[in-house]
Amino acid sequence: MLTLMAASSSSSAPLLIAIGVAILVIIWLFIKTGIALLHHPIIGIILILLGVLGLWNYLIIGIGVIVGGIVFLVISQFFNN
């Protein structure tokens, strides 16, 4: 029973770490985007009016998911060996 619990908790650790990394990357990119829009408010207003900012947010989430997936693969290889 204890080995089963240890095996199941160790297999979820890489996934939790990858999700954490993806969330941190997304937050960091949102902060960088906010800083860029504060430095260039006219560009920010144009992006909001044209609706491109919504697509940029999807791009940020996609980058976070890709980074999280890479971290998941690396850490799961580490735990498997």
DSSP file (Angstrom, degrees, kcal/mol; ACC not computed):
  #  RESIDUE AA STRUCTURE BP1 BP2  ACC     N-H-->O    O-->H-N    N-H-->O    O-->H-N    TCO  KAPPA ALPHA  PHI   PSI    X-CA   Y-CA   Z-CA
    1    1 A M     >        0   0    0      0, 0.0     4,-2.1     0, 0.0     5,-0.2   0.000 360.0 360.0 360.0 -44.0    0.0    0.0    0.0
    2    2 A L  H  >  +     0   0    0      1,-0.2     4,-2.5     2,-0.2     5,-0.2   0.881 360.0  51.6 -67.3 -37.1    2.8    2.4    0.9
    3    3 A T  H  > S+     0   0    0      2,-0.2     4,-2.5     1,-0.2    -1,-0.2   0.894 108.7  51.7 -66.5 -36.5    4.7    1.6   -2.3
    4    4 A L  H  > S+     0   0    0      2,-0.2     4,-2.2     1,-0.2    -2,-0.2   0.921 111.5  46.5 -64.8 -43.0    1.6    2.3   -4.3
    5    5 A M  H  X S+     0   0    0     -4,-2.1     4,-2.2     2,-0.2    -2,-0.2   0.896 113.1  49.4 -66.2 -39.3    1.1    5.6   -2.7
    6    6 A A  H  X S+     0   0    0     -4,-2.5     4,-2.1     1,-0.2    -2,-0.2   0.901 111.5  49.3 -66.3 -39.5    4.8    6.5   -3.1
    7    7 A A  H  X S+     0   0    0     -4,-2.5     4,-1.4     1,-0.2    -2,-0.2   0.903 112.6  47.0 -66.8 -40.0    4.7    5.5   -6.8
    8    8 A S  H  X S+     0   0    0     -4,-2.2     4,-0.9     1,-0.2    -1,-0.2   0.878 113.7  47.4 -72.7 -34.2    1.5    7.6   -7.5
    9    9 A S  H  X S+     0   0    0     -4,-2.2     4,-0.8     1,-0.2    -1,-0.2   0.867 110.7  51.4 -74.3 -33.5    2.8   10.7   -5.7
   10   10 A S  H  < S+     0   0    0     -4,-2.1    -1,-0.2     1,-0.2    -2,-0.2   0.808 106.9  54.1 -72.9 -26.5    6.2   10.6   -7.4
   11   11 A S  H  < S+     0   0    0     -4,-1.4     4,-0.5     1,-0.2    -1,-0.2   0.767 108.0  49.4 -77.8 -23.1    4.6   10.3  -10.9
   12   12 A S  H  X S+     0   0    0     -4,-0.9     4,-2.3    -3,-0.2    -1,-0.2   0.648  92.2  79.8 -87.8 -13.8    2.5   13.4  -10.3
   13   13 A A  H  X S+     0   0    0     -4,-0.8     4,-2.5     1,-0.2     5,-0.2   0.926  91.5  48.5 -61.1 -46.8    5.5   15.5   -9.1
   14   14 A P  H  > S+     0   0    0      0, 0.0     4,-2.5     0, 0.0    -1,-0.2   0.897 111.8  50.7 -61.2 -37.0    6.9   16.3  -12.6
   15   15 A L  H  > S+     0   0    0     -4,-0.5     4,-2.4     2,-0.2    -2,-0.2   0.917 111.0  47.7 -66.1 -42.5    3.4   17.3  -13.8
   16   16 A L  H  X S+     0   0    0     -4,-2.3     4,-2.3     2,-0.2    -1,-0.2   0.900 112.9  48.8 -65.4 -40.2    2.9   19.7  -10.8
   17   17 A I  H  X S+     0   0    0     -4,-2.5     4,-2.5     2,-0.2    -2,-0.2   0.913 111.7  49.5 -64.7 -42.2    6.4   21.2  -11.3
   18   18 A A  H  X S+     0   0    0     -4,-2.5     4,-2.5    -5,-0.2    -2,-0.2   0.898 110.6  49.5 -64.8 -40.6    5.6   21.7  -15.0
   19   19 A I  H  X S+     0   0    0     -4,-2.4     4,-2.4     2,-0.2    -1,-0.2   0.912 111.2  50.6 -64.0 -41.4    2.3   23.3  -14.3
   20   20 A G  H  X S+     0   0    0     -4,-2.3     4,-2.3     2,-0.2    -2,-0.2   0.913 111.1  47.6 -61.5 -43.5    4.0   25.6  -11.8
   21   21 A V  H  X S+     0   0    0     -4,-2.5     4,-2.5     2,-0.2    -2,-0.2   0.911 111.1  51.4 -64.3 -42.3    6.7   26.6  -14.3
   22   22 A A  H  X S+     0   0    0     -4,-2.5     4,-2.3     1,-0.2    -2,-0.2   0.910 110.8  48.3 -61.9 -41.8    4.0   27.3  -17.0
   23   23 A I  H  X S+     0   0    0     -4,-2.4     4,-2.6     2,-0.2    -1,-0.2   0.916 111.6  49.7 -65.2 -42.5    2.1   29.5  -14.6
   24   24 A L  H  X S+     0   0    0     -4,-2.3     4,-2.6     2,-0.2    -2,-0.2   0.899 111.2  49.3 -63.3 -40.1    5.2   31.4  -13.6
   25   25 A V  H  X S+     0   0    0     -4,-2.5     4,-2.5     2,-0.2    -2,-0.2   0.916 111.7  49.0 -64.1 -42.8    6.1   31.9  -17.3
   26   26 A I  H  X S+     0   0    0     -4,-2.3     4,-2.3     2,-0.2    -2,-0.2   0.926 112.9  47.0 -63.2 -44.5    2.6   33.2  -18.1
   27   27 A I  H  X S+     0   0    0     -4,-2.6     4,-2.3     1,-0.2    -2,-0.2   0.924 112.4  50.4 -62.4 -43.6    2.7   35.6  -15.2
   28   28 A W  H  X S+     0   0    0     -4,-2.6     4,-2.5     1,-0.2    -2,-0.2   0.909 111.6  47.4 -61.9 -42.3    6.1   36.8  -16.1
   29   29 A L  H  X S+     0   0    0     -4,-2.5     4,-2.3     2,-0.2    -1,-0.2   0.862 110.3  52.2 -69.6 -34.7    5.1   37.4  -19.8
   30   30 A F  H  X S+     0   0    0     -4,-2.3     4,-2.5     2,-0.2    -1,-0.2   0.906 110.4  48.9 -64.5 -40.0    1.9   39.2  -18.7
   31   31 A I  H  X S+     0   0    0     -4,-2.3     4,-2.6     2,-0.2    -2,-0.2   0.932 111.4  48.8 -64.6 -45.2    4.0   41.5  -16.5
   32   32 A K  H  X S+     0   0    0     -4,-2.5     4,-2.3     1,-0.2    -2,-0.2   0.894 111.9  49.9 -61.0 -39.2    6.4   42.2  -19.3
   33   33 A T  H  X S+     0   0    0     -4,-2.3     4,-2.3     2,-0.2    -2,-0.2   0.921 110.5  49.5 -64.4 -43.5    3.5   43.0  -21.6
   34   34 A G  H  X S+     0   0    0     -4,-2.5     4,-1.8     2,-0.2    -2,-0.2   0.900 111.3  48.9 -61.9 -42.1    2.0   45.3  -19.0
   35   35 A I  H  X S+     0   0    0     -4,-2.6     4,-2.0     2,-0.2    -1,-0.2   0.911 111.0  50.4 -64.1 -42.1    5.3   47.1  -18.6
   36   36 A A  H  X S+     0   0    0     -4,-2.3     4,-1.6     1,-0.2    -2,-0.2   0.899 110.6  49.1 -63.6 -39.8    5.7   47.5  -22.4
   37   37 A L  H  < S+     0   0    0     -4,-2.3     7,-0.3     1,-0.2    -1,-0.2   0.829 109.3  52.7 -71.1 -29.8    2.2   48.9  -22.7
   38   38 A L  H  < S+     0   0    0     -4,-1.8    -1,-0.2     1,-0.2    -2,-0.2   0.865 110.7  47.1 -70.8 -34.6    2.9   51.4  -19.9
   39   39 A H  H  < S+     0   0    0     -4,-2.0    -2,-0.2     1,-0.3    -1,-0.2   0.799 125.4  31.1 -74.7 -27.7    6.0   52.6  -21.7
   40   40 A H     X  +     0   0    0     -4,-1.6     4,-1.9    -5,-0.2     3,-0.3  -0.634  69.5 165.4-128.9  73.1    4.2   52.9  -25.0
   41   41 A P  H  > S+     0   0    0      0, 0.0     4,-2.4     0, 0.0     5,-0.2   0.809  74.7  57.5 -65.3 -29.7    0.5   53.8  -24.1
   42   42 A I  H  > S+     0   0    0      2,-0.2     4,-2.3     1,-0.2     5,-0.2   0.926 108.1  46.6 -66.8 -42.4   -0.4   54.8  -27.7
   43   43 A I  H  > S+     0   0    0     -3,-0.3     4,-2.7     1,-0.2    -1,-0.2   0.900 111.6  53.1 -63.8 -39.3    0.6   51.4  -29.0
   44   44 A G  H  X S+     0   0    0     -4,-1.9     4,-2.4    -7,-0.3    -2,-0.2   0.906 108.9  48.3 -61.9 -42.2   -1.4   49.8  -26.2
   45   45 A I  H  X S+     0   0    0     -4,-2.4     4,-2.5     2,-0.2    -1,-0.2   0.913 112.4  48.9 -64.5 -42.4   -4.5   51.8  -27.0
   46   46 A I  H  X S+     0   0    0     -4,-2.3     4,-2.4     2,-0.2     6,-0.2   0.920 111.6  49.5 -63.1 -43.3   -4.2   50.8  -30.7
   47   47 A L  H  X>S+     0   0    0     -4,-2.7     5,-1.2     1,-0.2     4,-1.1   0.913 112.3  47.6 -63.1 -41.9   -3.7   47.1  -29.8
   48   48 A I  H  <5S+     0   0    0     -4,-2.4     3,-0.3     1,-0.2    -1,-0.2   0.917 112.8  48.9 -65.6 -41.5   -6.7   47.2  -27.6
   49   49 A L  H  <5S+     0   0    0     -4,-2.5    -2,-0.2     1,-0.2    -1,-0.2   0.890 114.5  44.7 -65.5 -38.1   -8.8   48.9  -30.2
   50   50 A L  H  <5S-     0   0    0     -4,-2.4    -1,-0.2    -5,-0.2    -2,-0.2   0.612 107.2-126.1 -82.5 -11.6   -7.8   46.5  -32.9
   51   51 A G  T >X5S+     0   0    0     -4,-1.1     4,-0.8    -3,-0.3     3,-0.6   0.581  74.7 123.8  80.2   8.3   -8.3   43.5  -30.7
   52   52 A V  H 3>< +     0   0    0     -5,-1.2     4,-2.2    -6,-0.2     5,-0.2   0.762  61.0  71.6 -73.1 -23.6   -4.7   42.2  -31.3
   53   53 A L  H 3> S+     0   0    0     -6,-1.1     4,-1.9     1,-0.2    -1,-0.2   0.852  92.8  56.0 -61.7 -33.8   -4.1   42.2  -27.5
   54   54 A G  H <> S+     0   0    0     -3,-0.6     4,-1.6    -7,-0.2    -1,-0.2   0.912 107.9  47.3 -63.1 -42.6   -6.4   39.2  -27.2
   55   55 A L  H  X S+     0   0    0     -4,-0.8     4,-1.9     1,-0.2    -2,-0.2   0.875 108.7  55.6 -66.0 -36.2   -4.4   37.2  -29.7
   56   56 A W  H  X S+     0   0    0     -4,-2.2     4,-2.2     1,-0.2    -1,-0.2   0.878 104.7  53.5 -62.8 -37.9   -1.2   38.3  -27.8
   57   57 A N  H  X S+     0   0    0     -4,-1.9     4,-2.2     1,-0.2    -1,-0.2   0.895 107.5  50.1 -64.7 -39.5   -2.6   36.8  -24.6
   58   58 A Y  H  X S+     0   0    0     -4,-1.6     4,-2.4     2,-0.2    -1,-0.2   0.878 109.2  52.6 -64.6 -36.2   -3.2   33.5  -26.3
   59   59 A L  H  X S+     0   0    0     -4,-1.9     4,-2.3     2,-0.2    -2,-0.2   0.904 108.1  51.0 -64.4 -41.0    0.4   33.6  -27.6
   60   60 A I  H  X S+     0   0    0     -4,-2.2     4,-2.2     2,-0.2    -2,-0.2   0.923 111.1  47.3 -62.3 -44.7    1.6   34.1  -24.0
   61   61 A I  H  X S+     0   0    0     -4,-2.2     4,-2.3     1,-0.2    -2,-0.2   0.896 110.7  53.0 -64.8 -39.5   -0.5   31.2  -22.7
   62   62 A G  H  X S+     0   0    0     -4,-2.4     4,-2.3     2,-0.2    -1,-0.2   0.900 108.4  49.5 -62.2 -40.9    0.9   29.0  -25.6
   63   63 A I  H  X S+     0   0    0     -4,-2.3     4,-2.6     1,-0.2     5,-0.2   0.917 110.8  50.7 -63.4 -42.5    4.5   29.9  -24.7
   64   64 A G  H  X S+     0   0    0     -4,-2.2     4,-2.5     1,-0.2    -2,-0.2   0.897 110.6  48.4 -61.6 -40.7    3.8   29.0  -21.1
   65   65 A V  H  X S+     0   0    0     -4,-2.3     4,-2.4     2,-0.2    -1,-0.2   0.897 111.8  49.4 -67.3 -40.4    2.3   25.6  -22.1
   66   66 A I  H  X S+     0   0    0     -4,-2.3     4,-2.2     2,-0.2    -2,-0.2   0.935 113.1  46.2 -63.9 -46.0    5.2   24.8  -24.3
   67   67 A V  H  X S+     0   0    0     -4,-2.6     4,-2.5     1,-0.2    -2,-0.2   0.920 113.1  50.1 -62.9 -43.3    7.7   25.7  -21.6
   68   68 A G  H  X S+     0   0    0     -4,-2.5     4,-2.4    -5,-0.2    -1,-0.2   0.886 109.7  51.3 -62.1 -38.6    5.8   23.7  -19.1
   69   69 A G  H  X S+     0   0    0     -4,-2.4     4,-2.3     2,-0.2    -1,-0.2   0.898 109.8  48.7 -65.1 -40.8    5.7   20.7  -21.4
   70   70 A I  H  X S+     0   0    0     -4,-2.2     4,-2.4     2,-0.2    -2,-0.2   0.922 112.0  49.0 -64.6 -43.2    9.4   20.8  -21.9
   71   71 A V  H  X S+     0   0    0     -4,-2.5     4,-2.8     1,-0.2     5,-0.3   0.908 109.8  52.9 -62.0 -40.9   10.0   21.0  -18.2
   72   72 A F  H  X S+     0   0    0     -4,-2.4     4,-2.6     1,-0.2     5,-0.2   0.921 110.1  47.5 -60.1 -44.9    7.6   18.1  -17.7
   73   73 A L  H  X S+     0   0    0     -4,-2.3     4,-1.9     2,-0.2    -2,-0.2   0.924 114.2  46.3 -63.6 -44.0    9.5   16.0  -20.2
   74   74 A V  H  X S+     0   0    0     -4,-2.4     4,-1.8     1,-0.2    -2,-0.2   0.937 116.2  44.0 -64.9 -46.4   12.9   16.8  -18.7
   75   75 A I  H  X S+     0   0    0     -4,-2.8     4,-2.4     1,-0.2    -1,-0.2   0.877 111.4  53.0 -70.5 -35.9   11.8   16.2  -15.1
   76   76 A S  H  X S+     0   0    0     -4,-2.6     4,-1.8    -5,-0.3    -1,-0.2   0.868 108.8  50.7 -67.8 -33.5    9.9   13.0  -16.0
   77   77 A Q  H  X S+     0   0    0     -4,-1.9     4,-1.4    -5,-0.2    -1,-0.2   0.891 110.0  51.0 -65.0 -38.0   13.1   11.7  -17.6
   78   78 A F  H  < S+     0   0    0     -4,-1.8    -2,-0.2     1,-0.2    -1,-0.2   0.911 112.5  45.1 -64.7 -43.0   15.0   12.6  -14.4
   79   79 A F  H  < S+     0   0    0     -4,-2.4    -1,-0.2     1,-0.2    -2,-0.2   0.803 110.2  55.0 -72.8 -28.4   12.4   10.7  -12.2
   80   80 A N  H  <        0   0    0     -4,-1.8    -1,-0.2     1,-0.2    -2,-0.2   0.788 360.0 360.0 -75.5 -26.5   12.4    7.7  -14.5
   81   81 A N     <        0   0    0     -4,-1.4    -1,-0.2    -3,-0.2    -2,-0.2   0.452 360.0 360.0 -91.8 360.0   16.2    7.2  -14.3
